[in-house]
Amino acid sequence: MANWKIIVAGCGGMANQWVGYAAERTGAEIAGLVDIREQAAREMASRHGLDVPVFTHLAEAIRQTKPDIVFDITIPDSHYDVCMTALKAGCHVFGEKPLAANLRDARTMVAAAKESGLAFNVMQNRRYLRSIRAYRELIASGAIGKPGLIAADFFVGPRFGGFRDEMESPLLLDMAIHTFDQARFISGADPVAVYCHEFNPPGSWYKGNASALCIFEMSDGSVFDYRGSWCAQGAPTSWEASWRVAGSEGTAIWDGHEQVFAERVRPNADGFIRETERIEAAIDWKGREGHAGCLDEMFAALEEGRPAETDCADNLQSIAMVFGALESARTGRKVHIEELLQR
Ligand SMILES: NC(=O)c1ccc[n+]([C@@H]2O[C@H](COP(=O)([O-])OP(=O)(O)OC[C@H]3O[C@@H](n4cnc5c(N)ncnc54)[C@H](O)[C@@H]3O)[C@@H](O)[C@H]2O)c1
């Protein structure tokens, strides 16, 4: 088995999951920790009992430790520099979402990864859940016929404090990437065009827009409808959103928790409202959930010499949904994703 030497860039809150994973993985070894705040790197080392060097510059860390992989768990504004530095030095990159802070950087990073032949994979942990896997299988099995409308409701009211409260578009930029990526995962379709209305509802504790309604035209002819709020008071949905896919022969439901089923029109049913039968999805996916599941897939892909499910080229389609929605909200116009990606 390969022995992967890893440098961790960014030692804030989320890095704990990544460091914990690497410390436990057979055939992986953390070679050093990097943070522009040296103290954060030192604290990470002591928290996880790691006797490794700490650095304030990634390039220096790479020069001294010669890693195979850089974990990028820095803030979104630093993803471009970290990723490009790592790729230029011949390292694979496994990075946190969002791929980049803007679409131009995202395109440059994806092109650089392609040219280098190195892996650049993005954390989309919300694809790695038993229930979403069951939902995707249920729809792919043809149980509801051809999907026409994919609807996701996301209503949660967290009081984060900190940077999210100050962002212009906290919901679309920081959270919706997960739900948009899940819509692509569930449907197997890519975005074609988007219309979005973004706003900040009464009672919101965010400075920027904490709600958005988006309509996406998808490549299989279906429409993905997103209704989201990060300042929803009461009756919350799951953080995975609450899903309804309406197809030509039935409807598939995922409540974002463990309820996954379809109601399909009975064969030969007749009448004003047709009688349906209920199909319970088999929730039997055996992979690990969340970050561990996504990292398992990234390492498996590297070892098998294939692109990971959340390879950067694939992820460009998800991040384009975010930036397309933001542009539509700003201009009041429908945005075509292909045009956006060509610019
Ligand atoms: N997948 C998820 O569910 C999920 C959840 C939370 C956060 N995230 C993502 O994880 C990333 C980090 O979030 P966080 O909550 O840990 O943020 P954080 O602010 O707690 O930590 C980020 C760290 O990166 C460091 N840093 C910034 N620029 C750097 C650079 N150029 N080189 C080295 N270190 C640098 C900062 O000093 C800080 O310690 C973000 O992209 C965020 O969107 C993902």
The ligand as a Gaussian input file, in Angstrom:
#p B3LYP/6-31G(d) Opt

LIG

0 1
 N      -17.543000      20.721000       4.452000
 C      -18.120000      21.313000       5.485000
 O      -19.132000      20.857000       5.988000
 C      -17.482000      22.549000       6.060000
 C      -17.898000      23.052000       7.296000
 C      -17.237000      24.195000       7.799000
 C      -16.229000      24.798000       7.059000
 N      -15.877000      24.287000       5.838000
 C      -14.830000      24.913000       5.014000
 O      -13.557000      24.651000       5.588000
 C      -12.674000      25.740000       5.313000
 C      -12.089000      26.243000       6.639000
 O      -13.149000      26.627000       7.495000
 P      -12.929000      26.785000       9.077000
 O      -14.271000      26.881000       9.650000
 O      -11.962000      25.768000       9.562000
 O      -12.228000      28.242000       9.110000
 P      -11.251000      28.814000      10.230000
 O      -11.243000      30.290000      10.025000
 O      -11.584000      28.238000      11.576000
 O       -9.807000      28.202000       9.840000
 C       -9.102000      28.555000       8.694000
 C       -7.615000      28.590000       9.023000
 O       -6.878000      28.817000       7.828000
 C       -5.790000      29.662000       8.149000
 N       -5.296000      30.268000       6.912000
 C       -5.862000      31.239000       6.165000
 N       -5.141000      31.484000       5.057000
 C       -4.083000      30.614000       5.104000
 C       -2.983000      30.367000       4.239000
 N       -2.823000      31.053000       3.099000
 N       -2.100000      29.419000       4.578000
 C       -2.240000      28.715000       5.739000
 N       -3.266000      28.918000       6.598000
 C       -4.183000      29.844000       6.285000
 C       -6.355000      30.627000       9.170000
 O       -5.333000      31.268000       9.919000
 C       -7.235000      29.702000      10.004000
 O       -6.521000      29.144000      11.092000
 C      -13.514000      26.785000       4.545000
 O      -13.297000      26.642000       3.164000
 C      -14.950000      26.414000       4.915000
 O      -15.882000      26.784000       3.920000
 C      -16.480000      23.179000       5.348000

